């Protein structure tokens, strides 16, 4: 029953309502515009984002999303997210199969469920980003190396194909991390004989032809710009830093540890229980368990070194962490007395949390329909200043009435169960998994679509294209990938004051910084709703004043820029 259970959980977590929310963040549409360019004839070696930018990552995920889009008949939020969702479920199954073979079946099931329901893994598995595709292939590579080293497999071709596809997903790190973990483990375990079984020459050929072949083709296509963007800026400069390159996400050395504690929720408290179990009933650190520890620590330390840090970078260590926690939780079923007291406190705490979540959901629903101003006030206390969000939540709740009733009830019932029942590790684990699954479904079905519909530029882009009616549309300021994706056309930047472009799109803040001569000749004809939670980030469509199709542009009048009027709130879709 394990694989059917994993499949069912994976489908509920990653497939249900996958395309229900439009793209609205910066990261997802940034990858989606590359997929759009591939599908619409921009090439497969080095397509450009919105026709103007070299992609910052290799293209395996984009190729797969493009294939799905071609089969589906068009590029959409669903088609660009499907590769991540599919690989998220596949990595859960792969983790189960390897852990069952190398350790035990019960711990393998625990590990797969914990992996799929970890917060950071959930986030990556439902977004059109490259991180989950990378995680899948690196999971195969990490586990397959251990299987080869332990004499359980001789599939070196599978190992190197996984590494090659990881390189094609996010660059040299796809080969560097598996090689680094393997090298450290061989050194610490003194398993020099493993090197002879790895067929290194074959591996270098496979990785070089598949991964390196694309890089050579991309260099020939993109030249120096590609080398600087993908090889230097996205890899070397992120690791060693560079005075002229600002990557953002700069954090102190210890940032990744905090991100890991948050990203592994809701299982972080159970990881503490597993640590207590490990101290009181330690396992012998054999080569297999030692490899998991090495895998976890090497990846964690590696991502502590660059100045640019993000929690999603640590996804490569999540299978190892989930497996170690799962094995010690499985041991706790046979040695219950060692963790009885901390488990009881954990069960009570989890019970309070899930019961409060269920009750809070019902209170929130009542306020949405009877006192939306109270919901707006509560959102404002959290720094969310979106006037339209309560109405969007109410509309989505009306469409999903059944789920708005049953899912909070499930969380409430399981919270009461954890508060009243005699805690056993397997019961606590199952109750937490099901209750958290109910919360995730509620977010995916109601909350996320409402937020996305409030912040997306999908409706604004469609209206802008109708107004433009085929006339050229230029872009002033920084590129907004959400608008670029939903506009369905490549973007041309405004680079000179005497531009002949009929329509210009810009953020309201950027529009105020236009050249006075240019700004004086354009008037706002359409404004979007906000794109940020603080009710800012509105976009504006500007039209050249007095433009008549076929007429010649009059000389520019040099005058002060016309002030932008206060924006009017418009529904995003």
Buried (B, 14 or more C-beta within 10 A) or exposed (E): EBBEEBEEBBEBBBBBBBBBBBBBBEBBBBBBBBBBBBBBEBEEEBBBBBBBBBBBBBBBBBBBBBBBBEEEEEBBBBBBBBBBBBBBBBBBBBBBBBBBBBBBEBBBBBBBBBBBBBBBBBBBBBBBBBBBBBBBBBBBBBBBBBBBBBEBBEEBEBBBBBBBBBBBBBBBBBBBBBBBBBEBBBEEBEBEEBEEBBBEEEBEEBBBEBBBEBBEEBBEBBEEEBBBBBBBBBBEBBBEEBEEBEBEEEBEEEBBEEBBEEBBBBBBBBBBBBBBBBEEBEEEEEBBBBBBBBBBBBBBEBBBEBBBBBBBBBBBBBBBBBBBBBBBBBBBBEBEEBBBEBBEEBBBEBBEBBBEBBBEBBEBBEBBEEEBEBBBEEBEEEEBBBBBBBBBBBBBBEEBEEBBEEBBBBBBBBBBBBBEBEBBBEBBBBBBBBBBBBBBBBBBBBBBBBBBBBBBBBBBBBBBBEBBEEBEBBBBBEBBBBBBBBBEBBBBBBEEBEBEBBBBBBBBBBBEEBBBBBBBBBEBBBBBBBBEBEBEBBBBBBBBEEBEEEEEEEEBEEEEBBEBEEBEBBEBB
